[in-house]
């Protein structure tokens, strides 16, 4: 029941998120779409290293 409610309200929820949180939500959704098992493994490894579920930073190298 809550899944259909969530899918109905998700666009409104995403619209009201701060940019950093919105990025984290999008990345987590991408990870889940690729593989739930591998996503759990990533979070397990981050937890083992003391990071928890927080993604510390994502950087893009600029081409100069």
C-alpha positions in Angstrom: 0.0 0.0 0.0 2.7 2.5 1.0 4.6 1.8 -2.3 1.8 3.1 -4.5 1.4 6.1 -2.1 5.2 6.7 -2.3 5.3 6.5 -6.1 2.4 9.0 -6.3 4.2 11.5 -3.9 7.8 10.9 -5.0 7.9 13.7 -7.6 6.7 16.2 -4.9 9.1 14.8 -2.4 12.1 15.0 -4.8 11.1 18.6 -5.8 11.4 19.8 -2.2 14.8 18.2 -1.4 17.9 20.2 -1.0 20.4 19.6 -3.9 22.9 17.5 -1.9 20.2 15.2 -0.4 18.5 14.9 -3.8 21.8 13.8 -5.3 22.3 11.2 -2.6 18.7 9.9 -3.1 19.3 9.7 -6.9 22.6 7.8 -6.4 21.0 5.4 -3.9 18.2 4.7 -6.4 20.7 4.2 -9.2 22.6 1.7 -7.0 19.4 -0.2 -6.2 18.4 -0.3 -9.9 21.7 -1.9 -10.8 21.8 -4.5 -8.0 20.3 -4.6 -4.5 22.8 -7.2 -3.4 25.8 -5.1 -4.6 24.3 -2.0 -3.0 24.1 -3.8 0.3 27.7 -4.9 -0.1 28.9 -1.3 -0.8 27.1 -0.1 2.4 28.6 -3.0 4.3 32.1 -2.1 3.2 31.5 1.6 4.0 30.3 0.6 7.4 33.3 -1.6 8.0 35.5 1.4 7.2 33.5 3.7 9.6 31.7 5.7 7.0 28.2 4.3 7.5 25.8 5.0 4.7 27.1 8.5 4.0 28.7 9.1 0.6 31.5 11.4 1.4 32.1 13.1 -1.9 31.8 12.6 -5.7 34.2 14.5 -7.9 34.5 14.9 -11.6 37.9 15.6 -13.1 37.7 18.6 -15.4 39.4 18.4 -18.7 41.8 21.3 -19.3 
